[in-house]
């Protein structure tokens, strides 16, 4: 859900998954080096979660952030230490990117209250990833999470140390990110490359299909396994952004090695949300017959402002969803949105490098 990429315009972030309601008023995440806050939507809730015998109080008071080809279609991509978002509605009208104006990276402010007890050692799995932006203790939190890969909506990860055995995956965020320098950094810093971030959504990459196709050969030229642009919604629908892009790829003989998708669910009943997510992923896979990376997902209801589930509901969804994802042979990777947890980032996993949320504990145990 990050709003801008290196060399991109600062813009608000709104997400829609095909099974989620429209997202409005969410703060956009910026990659490391170009972040900014979207207009706040006040959400106040006090959630008591019983986790391993400890009562945890979480006090959300605001909105959350509104921030893959594998080597072979039948095998999970290898990972190694990095060397160097119910049925969707039509998206917002897109506009062309504006002049880039880098903003300071937001710093997470831990809320007061009782710290959560340390969790059991995190479980690591090749598919398990997370979206990361800087906050107090980010590197320690990333290491504790058990993520085996991560990304920052950028080509580099300044301020974030890659844990042993964890892979950084670079992204070319949007049109203005397609520079010789960024492409060189992506090739140097990663073993695969993520394409444009929500080009179908206003305030994000905001690219026409034709514009994306014209720039695509430069991403291909890195030689890295290359993921499709990650659309905010409608990836399974004929005639929508991704469908037109993939048709253009075929016509021009271009390469897309895997499909990147975002999904956010507005139904907080665990079984319903998991079934909706699986249905969407299956439909996209059936349509394009390519491996899938789910690069952003969580429960957030955008149907009437911004509404979040309780920590217990979010944790239950994360646990059930990752179990389901683990059974999809063609779902090669997933990334939770996201690592930092603040009063605005209510889907996050860690408040500081050592203070994990109930959702974070569920993520640590996920495979």
C-alpha positions as CSV (number, residue, x, y, z in Angstrom):
1,X,0.0,0.0,0.0
2,X,2.9,2.3,-0.2
3,X,2.2,5.6,-1.9
4,X,5.3,6.4,-3.7
5,X,8.4,4.8,-4.9
6,X,11.9,6.2,-5.3
7,X,11.8,9.2,-7.6
8,X,7.9,9.2,-7.5
9,X,5.3,11.7,-6.6
10,X,4.0,11.8,-3.0
11,X,0.4,10.8,-3.3
12,X,-2.4,9.4,-1.1
13,X,-2.9,5.7,-1.0
14,X,-6.2,3.9,-1.3
15,X,-6.6,0.2,-1.9
16,X,-9.2,-2.2,-3.1
17,X,-9.0,-5.9,-3.3
18,X,-11.5,-7.6,-5.7
19,X,-13.3,-9.0,-2.7
20,X,-13.0,-5.8,-0.6
21,X,-15.0,-2.6,-0.4
22,X,-13.6,0.7,-1.8
23,X,-10.8,2.1,0.3
24,X,-10.9,5.7,1.1
25,X,-9.0,8.1,3.4
26,X,-6.1,5.8,4.1
27,X,-2.7,7.1,4.8
28,X,-0.3,6.2,2.0
29,X,2.9,4.5,2.8
30,X,6.1,5.7,1.2
31,X,9.1,3.5,0.5
32,X,12.1,4.1,2.6
33,X,13.2,7.5,1.4
34,X,9.9,9.0,0.3
35,X,7.1,8.6,2.8
36,X,4.1,10.8,3.8
37,X,0.8,10.7,5.7
38,X,-2.6,10.6,4.0
39,X,-5.6,12.4,5.6
40,X,-6.4,10.7,9.0
41,X,-9.7,8.9,9.6
42,X,-10.3,8.6,13.3
43,X,-11.0,5.1,14.5
44,X,-11.1,4.5,18.2
45,X,-11.2,1.0,19.7
46,X,-9.9,-0.8,22.7
47,X,-9.3,-4.5,22.1
48,X,-8.5,-6.9,24.9
49,X,-6.8,-10.0,23.5
50,X,-5.8,-13.0,25.6
51,X,-2.6,-14.4,24.1
52,X,-0.7,-17.2,25.8
53,X,-2.1,-16.3,29.2
54,X,-1.4,-12.6,28.9
55,X,-4.1,-9.9,28.6
56,X,-3.1,-7.4,25.9
57,X,-4.7,-4.0,25.4
58,X,-4.5,-2.4,22.0
59,X,-5.8,1.1,21.5
60,X,-6.2,2.0,17.8
61,X,-7.1,5.6,17.4
62,X,-6.7,6.3,13.7
63,X,-6.6,4.8,10.2
64,X,-4.2,2.3,9.0
65,X,-1.6,2.9,6.3
66,X,-2.6,2.8,2.8
67,X,0.7,1.6,1.4
68,X,6.9,-12.2,-8.3
69,X,8.0,-14.9,-11.2
70,X,9.5,-17.7,-9.7
71,X,12.3,-19.7,-11.3
72,X,9.7,-22.3,-12.4
73,X,5.9,-22.5,-12.3
74,X,6.0,-25.7,-10.3
75,X,8.6,-24.8,-7.7
76,X,8.9,-22.2,-4.9
77,X,11.5,-19.6,-5.7
78,X,14.7,-19.9,-3.6
79,X,15.4,-17.3,-0.9
80,X,18.7,-16.0,0.3
81,X,20.1,-13.1,2.2
82,X,19.8,-9.9,0.2
83,X,23.2,-8.8,-1.2
84,X,23.7,-5.1,-0.9
85,X,-6.1,-5.4,-0.2
86,X,-17.0,-8.8,-0.9
87,X,-16.9,-7.6,-4.4
88,X,-14.8,-4.8,-5.6
89,X,-16.2,-1.6,-7.0
90,X,-14.7,0.5,-9.8
91,X,-11.5,2.2,-8.9
92,X,-10.9,5.9,-8.5
93,X,-10.1,7.8,-11.7
94,X,-6.5,7.9,-12.3
95,X,-4.4,10.9,-12.9
96,X,-0.8,11.3,-14.1
97,X,2.0,11.3,-11.5
98,X,3.1,14.7,-10.2
99,X,6.5,16.1,-9.5
100,X,8.2,14.0,-6.8
101,X,8.5,15.6,-3.4
102,X,10.2,13.3,-0.9
103,X,8.8,13.5,2.6
104,X,10.4,12.4,5.9
105,X,9.8,8.8,6.8
106,X,7.1,8.4,9.5
107,X,8.3,7.0,12.8
108,X,6.1,4.7,14.8
109,X,5.0,6.0,18.2
110,X,4.4,3.1,20.6
111,X,1.1,3.5,22.5
112,X,1.0,3.3,26.2
113,X,-0.2,0.2,27.9
114,X,1.0,-3.1,29.0
115,X,3.7,-4.7,26.9
116,X,3.0,-8.0,25.3
117,X,4.8,-11.0,26.5
118,X,7.6,-12.4,24.3
119,X,6.3,-14.9,21.7
120,X,7.7,-18.3,21.0
121,X,10.4,-18.4,18.4
122,X,9.1,-17.4,15.0
123,X,8.4,-19.9,12.3
124,X,10.1,-19.2,8.9
125,X,8.7,-20.4,5.6
126,X,9.9,-19.6,2.1
127,X,6.5,-18.1,1.2
128,X,6.2,-15.9,4.2
129,X,7.0,-12.2,3.6
130,X,6.1,-8.7,4.8
131,X,6.0,-5.1,3.7
132,X,8.4,-3.0,5.6
133,X,9.0,0.7,6.3
134,X,11.2,2.2,8.9
135,X,10.2,2.6,12.6
136,X,11.9,2.2,15.9
137,X,13.5,-1.2,16.0
138,X,12.6,-2.1,12.5
139,X,15.5,-4.5,11.9
140,X,15.0,-6.3,15.2
141,X,11.3,-6.7,14.5
142,X,11.9,-8.0,11.0
143,X,14.3,-10.6,12.3
144,X,11.9,-11.6,15.1
145,X,9.0,-11.9,12.6
146,X,10.3,-15.0,10.9
147,X,9.8,-13.5,7.5
148,X,11.9,-15.1,4.8
149,X,11.5,-12.2,2.4
150,X,10.5,-8.6,2.5
151,X,10.2,-5.5,0.3
152,X,10.0,-1.8,0.9
153,X,8.2,-0.5,-2.3
154,X,11.6,0.6,-3.5
155,X,14.8,-0.7,-5.0
156,X,16.8,-0.6,-1.8
157,X,16.2,-0.8,2.0
158,X,18.1,2.0,3.8
159,X,17.7,1.7,7.5
160,X,16.7,-1.9,7.4
161,X,19.2,-4.7,8.0
162,X,18.2,-8.0,6.3
163,X,18.1,-10.8,8.8
164,X,20.1,-13.9,8.1
165,X,18.4,-16.1,5.6
166,X,15.9,-13.4,4.6
167,X,15.7,-12.0,1.0
168,X,15.1,-8.4,0.0
169,X,13.0,-8.1,-3.2
170,X,13.2,-4.7,-5.0
171,X,10.3,-2.9,-6.7
172,X,10.1,-0.5,-9.6
173,X,7.3,1.6,-8.1
174,X,6.0,3.7,-11.0
175,X,6.9,5.5,-14.2
176,X,9.4,7.9,-12.7
177,X,11.1,5.0,-11.0
178,X,12.2,3.6,-14.3
179,X,15.7,5.1,-14.4
180,X,19.1,3.5,-15.2
181,X,20.2,4.0,-11.6
182,X,17.1,2.3,-10.1
183,X,17.3,-0.6,-12.5
184,X,21.0,-1.1,-11.7
185,X,20.2,-1.0,-8.0
186,X,17.4,-3.5,-8.4
187,X,19.6,-5.9,-10.3
188,X,22.3,-5.5,-7.7
189,X,20.1,-5.8,-4.6
190,X,17.7,-8.6,-5.6
191,X,17.2,-11.9,-7.2
192,X,13.7,-11.1,-8.5
193,X,11.8,-7.9,-9.3
194,X,8.4,-6.5,-8.5
195,X,6.7,-4.4,-11.1
196,X,4.6,-1.2,-10.7
197,X,2.6,-0.6,-7.5
198,X,-1.2,-0.2,-8.1
199,X,-1.0,1.5,-11.5
200,X,-4.8,1.2,-11.6
201,X,-5.4,3.5,-8.6
202,X,-5.3,7.2,-8.2
203,X,-2.6,8.4,-5.8
204,X,-0.5,5.3,-6.5
205,X,1.5,4.6,-9.7
206,X,-1.4,5.9,-11.8
207,X,-0.3,4.6,-15.1
208,X,-2.2,3.8,-18.3
209,X,-1.8,0.3,-19.7
210,X,0.0,1.7,-22.7
211,X,2.5,3.7,-20.6
212,X,3.3,0.6,-18.5
213,X,3.8,-1.5,-21.7
214,X,6.1,1.1,-23.2
215,X,8.3,1.0,-20.1
216,X,8.2,-2.8,-19.5
217,X,11.2,-3.8,-21.7
218,X,13.4,-1.8,-19.4
219,X,12.3,-3.9,-16.4
220,X,12.8,-7.1,-18.5
221,X,16.3,-6.0,-19.4
222,X,17.4,-6.5,-15.8
223,X,17.2,-10.2,-16.5
224,X,15.5,-10.8,-13.1
225,X,12.4,-12.9,-12.8
226,X,9.7,-10.3,-13.2
227,X,6.3,-9.9,-11.4
228,X,3.4,-8.1,-13.1
229,X,2.2,-4.7,-11.9
230,X,0.3,-5.3,-8.7
231,X,-3.2,-4.0,-9.3
232,X,-5.4,-2.8,-6.4
233,X,-8.5,-4.6,-7.6
234,X,-10.2,-6.6,-10.5
235,X,-7.2,-8.8,-11.4
236,X,-9.7,-11.6,-12.4
237,X,-12.0,-9.4,-14.5
238,X,-11.9,-9.3,-18.3
239,X,-11.2,-5.8,-19.7
240,X,-9.8,-4.4,-16.4
241,X,-6.3,-3.0,-16.0
242,X,-4.4,-6.2,-15.5
243,X,-6.3,-8.0,-18.2
244,X,-5.5,-5.4,-20.8
245,X,-1.9,-5.3,-19.6
246,X,-1.4,-9.0,-19.9
247,X,-3.0,-8.9,-23.4
248,X,-0.5,-6.3,-24.4
249,X,2.3,-8.4,-23.0
250,X,1.2,-11.3,-25.1
251,X,0.8,-9.2,-28.3
252,X,4.2,-7.7,-27.9
253,X,6.0,-10.8,-26.9
254,X,7.0,-9.4,-23.5
255,X,7.8,-11.4,-20.4
256,X,5.8,-11.6,-17.1
257,X,7.0,-14.5,-14.9
258,X,4.4,-14.2,-12.1
259,X,1.3,-12.2,-11.1
260,X,1.5,-9.8,-8.2
261,X,-1.8,-9.0,-6.4
262,X,-3.2,-7.0,-3.5
263,X,-6.3,-7.9,-1.5
264,X,-8.1,-6.3,1.5
265,X,-11.2,-7.9,2.9
266,X,-14.2,-6.0,4.4
267,X,-15.9,-9.1,5.9
268,X,-14.3,-9.8,9.3
269,X,-15.8,-13.3,9.7
270,X,-12.7,-15.5,9.3
271,X,-14.2,-18.3,7.2
272,X,-15.9,-15.8,4.8
273,X,-12.8,-13.7,4.4
274,X,-10.5,-16.7,3.8
275,X,-13.0,-18.1,1.2
276,X,-13.2,-14.7,-0.6
277,X,-9.4,-14.4,-0.7
278,X,-9.0,-17.9,-2.1
279,X,-11.7,-17.4,-4.7
280,X,-10.0,-14.3,-6.0
281,X,-6.6,-15.9,-6.1
282,X,-7.9,-19.0,-7.8
283,X,-9.8,-16.9,-10.4
284,X,-6.6,-14.9,-11.3
285,X,-4.5,-18.1,-11.5
286,X,-7.1,-19.8,-13.7
287,X,-7.1,-16.8,-16.0
288,X,-3.4,-16.3,-16.5
289,X,-1.9,-19.7,-15.6
290,X,1.1,-18.1,-13.9
291,X,2.4,-18.3,-10.3
292,X,1.0,-15.7,-7.9
293,X,2.6,-13.5,-5.3
294,X,0.1,-11.9,-2.9
295,X,2.2,-8.8,-2.0
296,X,-0.3,-7.0,0.2
297,X,-3.2,-8.4,2.2
298,X,-5.1,-7.8,5.5
299,X,-8.6,-7.1,6.7
300,X,-9.7,-3.5,6.3
301,X,-13.3,-2.4,5.4
302,X,-13.4,0.6,3.1
303,X,-17.1,0.5,2.4
304,X,-17.9,3.5,4.6
305,X,-14.8,5.3,5.7
306,X,-12.2,3.0,7.2
307,X,-13.1,0.2,9.7
308,X,-10.7,-2.3,11.2
309,X,-11.4,-5.6,12.8
310,X,-10.3,-6.3,16.4
311,X,-6.8,-7.6,17.0
312,X,-8.4,-11.1,17.7
313,X,-10.3,-11.0,14.4
314,X,-7.2,-9.9,12.4
315,X,-5.1,-12.5,14.1
316,X,-7.6,-15.3,13.4
317,X,-7.8,-14.3,9.8
318,X,-4.0,-14.2,9.4
319,X,-3.7,-17.7,10.9
320,X,-6.4,-19.2,8.7
321,X,-5.4,-17.3,5.6
322,X,-1.8,-18.3,5.8
323,X,-2.8,-22.0,6.3
324,X,-4.9,-21.8,3.2
325,X,-2.2,-20.1,1.2
326,X,0.2,-22.8,2.2
327,X,-2.0,-25.3,0.3
328,X,-1.9,-23.5,-3.0
329,X,1.0,-24.9,-5.0
330,X,0.9,-22.0,-7.4
331,X,0.8,-19.3,-4.7
332,X,4.6,-18.9,-4.4
333,X,4.8,-16.0,-1.9
334,X,2.7,-13.7,0.3
335,X,3.5,-10.5,2.2
336,X,1.4,-9.2,5.1
337,X,0.6,-5.5,5.3
338,X,2.7,-4.6,7.2
339,X,5.5,-4.9,9.7
340,X,5.0,-1.6,11.7
341,X,2.0,-1.3,14.1
342,X,0.9,2.2,15.2
343,X,-2.4,3.8,16.1
344,X,-2.8,4.4,12.4
345,X,-1.2,1.2,11.2
346,X,-3.6,-1.2,13.0
347,X,-2.8,-4.2,10.8
348,X,0.8,-4.1,11.8
349,X,2.9,-6.8,13.6
350,X,5.3,-4.9,15.8
351,X,5.1,-1.6,17.8
352,X,8.8,-1.6,18.5
353,X,11.6,-3.9,17.7
354,X,10.6,-6.0,20.8
355,X,6.9,-5.3,21.3
356,X,4.8,-7.6,19.2
357,X,1.0,-7.3,18.7
358,X,-1.5,-10.1,18.8
359,X,-1.5,-10.0,15.0
360,X,2.3,-10.2,15.1
361,X,2.2,-13.3,17.3
362,X,-0.1,-15.0,14.8
363,X,2.3,-14.0,12.0
364,X,5.3,-15.4,13.9
365,X,3.6,-18.8,14.1
366,X,2.4,-18.8,10.5
367,X,4.1,-21.0,7.9
